[in-house]
């Protein structure tokens, strides 16, 4: 009886902010492997955050700015006429171009930006979140390596499709892990790697713990390479350079030597040894000729023409697929660049507004974390280890979405707004 009374007492003293943080951490851990279940926990966390901060919502200039951007997006959808041609295209292709559907990718996540700030308002909370995210990638590594080396192909489903791990058998032999596309896996791996690096740098204690973390660092880097994603490779390099500030000659030499060794192996020994440690598809895509002939260059050129045609209101959400695929044989679902996609869907003003906000957060957080009052680089890795990794992760995933679009995967978009909310708290003192 006494135990029951004590249990009730303990339950009563759990504060709402603690419930919000616990549900947030559960959500971040499940985000990559079970995104729909994770979303339930994250929504609960956001609701708690809104309830506890409701008196301050309209006092935050970023919230007012995002309300204005939401209004611009909504007006673009209202002004976009759904023509008879679009209706015929939808019935033939089975693809929906309803402009209002596209708003789901943006307005709810604008709201989450405010809710996530509440659970990321200290270095300690951001560190716990980072560790939760990197723990959440361990199932992805298991899925990816069993797919690539043991031919465990999916899709695998649980709870009547609530959880799906694709593990596709794709013709290029690229690692996809739980994702439907290897580029999405590469985007997540490269974005999470800075947190593995920060944990490795931050851990104190037994040498065995350092060794285990080093192994996980290498496994994540290798899995990123196995996705054969150029975006992911570029994002990894960007993260490494950011985390090396002020530039450490030793680390740069080791990094450059490693990449040279990979290409040296590919050029001279891969054919001789007949051992494919790296997918040949990656090296083929990195060839100069293939880069020049990449379809996305043609897509970007056409996207600029679409923007020039309707620069103010755009074509309405979800309508790149109609504009492109109605006149081209090869299917593409988006413009392979978030700023271009926003301009096509909602107009140049909306695109510049969101791009400007993200750029401002990156600039101000970079200035705070890496520059002193004299605007010279400072060496404070030990003090801001995880916050620096947070900045590197945000830079990595934003870079990936500048030259491709992974944002429309729920896991990627939620991760982006979590990272932006963290940058907001790093940059501004919350009131």
C-alpha positions as CSV (number, residue, x, y, z in Angstrom):
1,X,0.0,0.0,0.0
2,X,2.8,2.4,0.9
3,X,4.5,1.6,-2.4
4,X,1.3,2.5,-4.3
5,X,1.0,5.8,-2.4
6,X,4.7,6.7,-3.1
7,X,4.1,5.8,-6.8
8,X,1.2,8.2,-7.0
9,X,3.2,10.9,-5.3
10,X,6.1,10.5,-7.7
11,X,3.7,10.7,-10.7
12,X,2.2,14.0,-9.3
13,X,5.6,15.7,-9.1
14,X,6.5,15.0,-12.8
15,X,6.3,18.5,-14.3
16,X,4.7,19.2,-17.7
17,X,8.1,20.4,-19.1
18,X,9.6,17.1,-18.1
19,X,6.8,15.2,-19.9
20,X,7.4,17.4,-23.0
21,X,11.2,16.7,-23.0
22,X,10.7,12.9,-22.4
23,X,8.2,12.6,-25.3
24,X,10.6,14.6,-27.5
25,X,13.6,12.4,-26.8
26,X,11.5,9.2,-27.5
27,X,10.3,10.9,-30.7
28,X,13.9,11.7,-31.8
29,X,15.1,8.2,-31.1
30,X,12.3,6.6,-33.2
31,X,12.4,9.3,-35.9
32,X,14.4,7.4,-38.5
33,X,13.2,3.9,-38.0
34,X,9.5,4.5,-37.1
35,X,8.7,8.0,-38.2
36,X,4.9,7.8,-37.8
37,X,5.1,6.6,-34.2
38,X,7.8,9.2,-33.6
39,X,5.5,11.9,-34.9
40,X,3.0,11.1,-32.2
41,X,5.5,11.6,-29.5
42,X,6.9,14.8,-31.1
43,X,3.4,16.2,-31.5
44,X,2.8,15.6,-27.8
45,X,6.0,17.4,-27.0
46,X,5.0,20.4,-29.3
47,X,1.6,20.6,-27.6
48,X,3.3,20.8,-24.2
49,X,5.7,23.4,-25.5
50,X,2.9,25.5,-26.9
51,X,0.9,25.3,-23.7
52,X,3.8,26.4,-21.5
53,X,4.9,29.2,-23.9
54,X,1.5,30.4,-25.2
55,X,1.9,33.9,-23.7
56,X,5.2,34.4,-25.6
57,X,4.2,33.1,-29.0
58,X,3.4,36.4,-30.6
59,X,6.3,38.1,-28.9
60,X,8.8,36.1,-31.0
61,X,9.7,37.9,-34.2
62,X,10.5,34.6,-35.9
63,X,6.9,33.4,-35.3
64,X,5.4,36.6,-36.7
65,X,7.7,36.2,-39.7
66,X,6.6,32.6,-40.3
67,X,2.9,33.6,-39.9
68,X,3.5,36.1,-42.7
69,X,5.3,33.4,-44.9
70,X,2.3,31.0,-44.2
71,X,0.0,33.8,-45.5
72,X,2.0,34.2,-48.7
73,X,1.9,30.4,-49.3
74,X,-1.8,30.2,-48.7
75,X,-2.4,33.2,-51.1
76,X,-0.3,31.4,-53.7
77,X,-2.6,28.4,-53.4
78,X,-5.8,30.4,-53.6
79,X,-4.6,32.4,-56.6
80,X,-3.5,29.3,-58.5
81,X,-6.2,28.2,-60.8
82,X,-6.7,24.4,-61.0
83,X,-7.2,24.1,-64.8
84,X,-9.0,21.3,-66.7
85,X,-5.6,20.3,-68.1
86,X,-4.3,19.7,-64.6
87,X,-7.4,17.6,-63.7
88,X,-6.8,15.4,-66.8
89,X,-3.1,15.0,-66.0
90,X,-4.0,13.9,-62.5
91,X,-6.5,11.3,-63.7
92,X,-3.9,9.8,-66.2
93,X,-0.8,9.9,-64.0
94,X,-2.4,9.1,-60.6
95,X,-0.4,12.1,-59.1
96,X,-2.1,14.8,-57.1
97,X,-1.1,18.4,-57.9
98,X,-3.6,19.9,-55.4
99,X,-1.8,23.1,-54.2
100,X,-3.1,22.8,-50.7
101,X,-1.5,19.4,-50.1
102,X,2.0,21.0,-50.4
103,X,1.2,23.3,-47.4
104,X,1.4,20.2,-45.1
105,X,5.1,20.1,-45.7
106,X,5.6,23.6,-44.4
107,X,3.0,25.2,-42.1
108,X,2.8,22.4,-39.4
109,X,6.6,22.4,-39.3
110,X,6.7,26.2,-38.9
111,X,4.7,25.6,-35.8
112,X,7.0,22.8,-34.6
113,X,9.9,25.3,-34.9
114,X,8.4,27.1,-31.9
115,X,7.5,24.0,-30.0
116,X,11.0,22.4,-30.4
117,X,12.7,25.4,-29.1
118,X,11.3,24.8,-25.6
119,X,13.0,21.4,-25.4
120,X,16.3,22.6,-26.8
121,X,16.8,25.7,-24.7
122,X,20.1,24.6,-23.0
123,X,23.3,22.9,-24.0
124,X,22.5,19.9,-21.9
125,X,19.2,19.3,-23.6
126,X,20.7,19.7,-27.1
127,X,23.4,17.2,-26.1
128,X,20.8,14.7,-25.0
129,X,18.8,15.2,-28.2
130,X,22.0,14.7,-30.3
131,X,22.8,11.5,-28.5
132,X,19.2,10.3,-29.0
133,X,19.4,11.0,-32.7
134,X,22.7,9.2,-33.1
135,X,21.3,6.2,-31.1
136,X,18.4,6.3,-33.5
137,X,20.8,5.7,-36.5
138,X,22.0,2.4,-35.1
139,X,19.0,0.4,-36.4
140,X,19.7,2.2,-39.8
141,X,23.2,0.9,-39.8
142,X,22.0,-2.6,-39.0
143,X,19.5,-2.4,-41.8
144,X,22.0,-1.0,-44.3
145,X,24.8,-3.4,-43.6
146,X,22.6,-6.5,-43.7
147,X,21.1,-5.3,-46.9
148,X,24.5,-4.5,-48.6
149,X,26.6,-7.5,-47.4
150,X,24.0,-10.2,-46.6
151,X,21.4,-9.4,-49.3
152,X,18.6,-9.0,-46.8
153,X,16.0,-7.3,-49.0
154,X,12.7,-5.9,-47.9
155,X,10.3,-4.3,-47.6
156,X,9.7,-5.4,-44.0
157,X,6.5,-4.3,-42.4
158,X,5.3,-4.1,-38.8
159,X,1.9,-3.2,-37.3
160,X,0.1,-3.4,-40.7
161,X,2.5,-1.1,-42.5
162,X,2.9,1.5,-39.7
163,X,6.6,0.7,-39.8
164,X,8.2,-0.1,-43.1
165,X,11.9,-0.8,-43.7
166,X,12.5,-0.8,-47.5
167,X,16.0,-2.2,-47.8
168,X,15.6,-2.2,-51.6
169,X,17.5,-4.4,-54.0
170,X,18.5,-1.6,-56.4
171,X,20.4,-2.2,-59.7
172,X,23.3,0.1,-58.8
173,X,24.1,-1.9,-55.7
174,X,23.7,1.1,-53.4
175,X,22.9,1.0,-49.7
176,X,19.4,2.3,-49.0
177,X,18.8,1.0,-45.4
178,X,15.2,1.6,-44.3
179,X,14.7,4.3,-46.9
180,X,13.2,4.0,-50.4
181,X,16.1,5.9,-51.9
182,X,19.9,5.8,-51.2
183,X,20.2,9.6,-51.3
184,X,17.8,9.9,-48.3
185,X,20.0,7.4,-46.4
186,X,23.1,9.4,-47.3
187,X,21.5,12.6,-46.3
188,X,20.6,11.3,-42.8
189,X,24.0,9.6,-42.3
190,X,26.0,12.7,-43.2
191,X,23.8,14.9,-41.0
192,X,24.1,12.7,-38.0
193,X,27.9,12.0,-38.3
194,X,28.9,15.3,-36.5
195,X,27.1,14.1,-33.4
196,X,29.1,10.8,-33.4
197,X,32.3,12.9,-33.8
198,X,31.3,15.2,-30.9
199,X,30.5,12.2,-28.7
200,X,33.9,10.7,-29.5
201,X,35.6,14.0,-28.6
202,X,33.6,14.5,-25.5
203,X,33.7,11.1,-23.9
204,X,35.9,10.6,-20.9
205,X,36.7,7.3,-19.2
206,X,37.8,3.8,-20.5
207,X,39.7,3.4,-23.7
208,X,37.2,0.7,-24.7
209,X,34.4,3.3,-24.8
210,X,36.6,5.5,-27.1
211,X,37.3,2.5,-29.3
212,X,33.6,1.6,-29.6
213,X,32.7,5.1,-30.6
214,X,35.5,5.2,-33.1
215,X,34.1,2.0,-34.7
216,X,30.7,3.6,-34.9
217,X,32.2,6.8,-36.5
218,X,33.9,4.6,-39.2
219,X,30.8,2.5,-39.7
220,X,28.6,5.6,-40.3
221,X,31.2,7.2,-42.7
222,X,31.5,3.9,-44.6
223,X,27.7,3.5,-44.8
224,X,27.5,7.0,-46.2
225,X,30.0,6.1,-48.9
226,X,28.0,2.9,-49.7
227,X,24.9,5.0,-50.5
228,X,27.0,6.3,-53.4
229,X,25.5,9.7,-52.9
230,X,27.5,12.7,-54.1
231,X,25.5,15.0,-51.9
232,X,26.2,13.0,-48.8
233,X,29.9,12.8,-49.6
234,X,30.0,16.6,-50.1
235,X,28.0,17.1,-46.8
236,X,30.5,14.9,-44.9
237,X,33.4,17.0,-46.2
238,X,31.6,20.2,-45.2
239,X,31.0,18.8,-41.7
240,X,34.6,17.8,-41.3
241,X,35.9,21.2,-42.3
242,X,33.5,22.9,-39.9
243,X,34.5,20.7,-37.0
244,X,38.2,21.3,-37.9
245,X,37.9,25.1,-37.3
246,X,40.4,26.5,-36.5
247,X,41.8,24.4,-39.3
248,X,44.0,21.7,-37.8
249,X,46.8,20.7,-40.3
250,X,47.1,17.2,-38.9
251,X,43.4,16.4,-39.3
252,X,43.3,17.9,-42.8
253,X,46.3,15.8,-43.9
254,X,44.7,12.6,-42.5
255,X,41.4,13.5,-44.2
256,X,43.0,14.3,-47.5
257,X,45.1,11.2,-47.4
258,X,42.1,9.0,-46.7
259,X,40.1,10.4,-49.7
260,X,43.1,10.1,-52.0
261,X,43.6,6.5,-50.8
262,X,40.0,5.7,-51.7
263,X,40.4,7.1,-55.2
264,X,43.8,5.5,-55.6
265,X,42.3,2.1,-54.7
266,X,39.5,2.7,-57.2
267,X,41.8,3.6,-60.1
268,X,44.5,1.0,-59.7
269,X,43.6,-1.9,-57.4
270,X,39.8,-2.4,-57.6
271,X,39.9,-4.2,-60.9
272,X,43.0,-6.2,-60.0
273,X,41.9,-7.4,-56.5
274,X,38.2,-7.9,-57.6
275,X,37.1,-6.7,-54.1
276,X,34.4,-4.0,-54.1
277,X,34.8,-2.2,-50.8
278,X,33.1,0.8,-52.4
279,X,30.3,0.9,-54.9
280,X,31.6,1.6,-58.5
281,X,28.5,3.7,-59.0
282,X,29.9,6.4,-56.7
283,X,33.1,6.8,-58.7
284,X,31.2,6.8,-62.0
285,X,29.0,9.6,-60.8
286,X,32.1,11.6,-59.7
287,X,33.6,11.5,-63.1
288,X,33.8,14.9,-64.8
289,X,31.7,14.0,-67.8
290,X,28.9,12.5,-65.7
291,X,28.8,15.7,-63.6
292,X,28.4,17.9,-66.7
293,X,25.7,15.6,-68.1
294,X,23.7,15.3,-64.8
295,X,20.0,15.7,-65.5
296,X,19.6,18.1,-62.6
297,X,21.5,20.8,-64.5
298,X,18.8,20.7,-67.2
299,X,16.1,20.6,-64.5
300,X,17.6,23.7,-62.8
301,X,17.6,25.6,-66.2
302,X,14.0,24.7,-66.8
303,X,13.1,25.6,-63.2
304,X,14.4,29.1,-63.7
305,X,12.2,29.5,-66.8
306,X,9.2,28.3,-64.8
307,X,10.0,30.9,-62.1
308,X,10.4,33.7,-64.6
309,X,7.0,32.9,-66.0
310,X,5.3,33.3,-62.5
311,X,7.7,35.0,-60.2
312,X,5.3,36.5,-57.6
313,X,2.6,33.8,-56.9
314,X,4.3,30.7,-58.2
315,X,2.5,27.7,-59.7
316,X,1.0,26.5,-56.5
317,X,2.2,23.7,-54.2
318,X,3.0,20.3,-55.7
319,X,2.9,21.6,-59.3
320,X,6.4,21.0,-60.5
321,X,5.4,17.4,-61.3
322,X,2.7,18.7,-63.6
323,X,4.7,21.4,-65.3
324,X,7.7,19.1,-66.0
325,X,6.1,15.7,-66.6
326,X,3.4,17.0,-68.8
327,X,6.0,18.0,-71.4
328,X,9.0,15.7,-70.7
329,X,9.3,11.9,-71.0
330,X,11.6,11.3,-68.1
331,X,9.8,11.6,-64.8
332,X,11.0,14.0,-62.1
333,X,9.0,14.9,-59.0
334,X,10.8,18.0,-57.9
335,X,13.3,20.7,-59.0
336,X,16.3,19.2,-57.0
337,X,16.8,22.4,-55.0
338,X,14.7,23.7,-52.1
339,X,15.1,27.5,-53.0
340,X,14.0,26.7,-56.6
341,X,11.2,24.5,-55.5
342,X,9.8,27.2,-53.1
343,X,10.0,29.8,-55.9
344,X,8.1,27.5,-58.3
345,X,5.5,26.6,-55.8
346,X,4.9,29.8,-53.9
347,X,6.9,32.6,-55.6
348,X,10.2,34.2,-55.3
349,X,9.3,36.4,-52.2
350,X,8.4,33.3,-50.2
351,X,11.6,31.5,-51.3
352,X,13.8,34.4,-50.4
353,X,12.0,34.8,-47.1
354,X,12.6,31.2,-45.9
355,X,16.1,31.1,-47.4
356,X,17.0,34.4,-45.7
357,X,15.7,33.2,-42.3
358,X,17.8,30.0,-42.5
359,X,20.8,31.9,-43.7
360,X,20.5,34.4,-40.8
361,X,20.3,31.5,-38.2
362,X,23.4,29.9,-39.8
363,X,25.4,33.1,-39.9
364,X,24.6,34.3,-36.4
365,X,25.2,30.8,-34.8
366,X,28.5,30.5,-36.8
367,X,29.6,33.9,-35.5
368,X,28.7,33.0,-31.9
369,X,30.3,29.5,-32.0
370,X,33.4,30.1,-34.1
371,X,34.4,33.8,-34.0
372,X,35.6,36.0,-31.2
373,X,34.8,39.7,-30.7
374,X,37.7,40.5,-33.1
375,X,36.0,38.2,-35.7
376,X,38.9,35.8,-35.6
377,X,38.5,32.1,-35.2
378,X,38.5,30.8,-31.6
379,X,39.4,27.4,-30.4
380,X,36.7,26.4,-28.0
381,X,35.8,22.8,-29.1
382,X,35.8,21.5,-25.5
383,X,33.3,24.2,-24.4
384,X,30.9,24.1,-27.4
385,X,31.6,20.6,-28.7
386,X,28.0,19.5,-29.3
387,X,26.8,23.0,-30.3
388,X,29.5,23.0,-33.0
389,X,28.4,19.6,-34.1
390,X,24.8,20.9,-34.1
391,X,25.9,23.7,-36.5
392,X,27.8,21.2,-38.7
393,X,24.8,18.9,-38.8
394,X,22.5,21.8,-39.8
395,X,24.9,23.0,-42.5
396,X,25.3,19.5,-43.8
397,X,21.6,18.8,-44.3
398,X,20.9,22.3,-45.7
399,X,23.7,21.9,-48.2
400,X,22.2,18.5,-49.3
401,X,18.8,20.2,-49.9
402,X,20.3,23.0,-51.9
403,X,21.5,20.7,-54.7
404,X,18.8,18.0,-54.2
405,X,15.6,17.7,-52.3
406,X,15.2,15.3,-49.4
407,X,12.9,17.6,-47.4
408,X,9.7,15.9,-48.6
409,X,10.6,12.8,-46.6
410,X,9.1,13.4,-43.1
411,X,12.2,12.2,-41.3
412,X,14.4,14.8,-43.1
413,X,12.0,17.7,-42.7
414,X,11.5,17.1,-39.0
415,X,15.2,16.8,-38.5
416,X,15.8,20.1,-40.3
417,X,13.4,22.0,-38.1
418,X,14.8,20.4,-35.0
419,X,18.2,21.6,-36.0
420,X,16.9,25.1,-36.9
421,X,15.2,25.3,-33.5
422,X,18.4,24.4,-31.8
423,X,20.3,27.1,-33.8
424,X,17.7,29.6,-32.7
425,X,18.4,28.8,-29.1
426,X,22.2,28.8,-29.6
427,X,22.0,32.3,-31.2
428,X,19.3,34.0,-29.2
429,X,18.7,34.2,-25.4
430,X,15.2,32.9,-24.8
431,X,12.9,35.1,-22.7
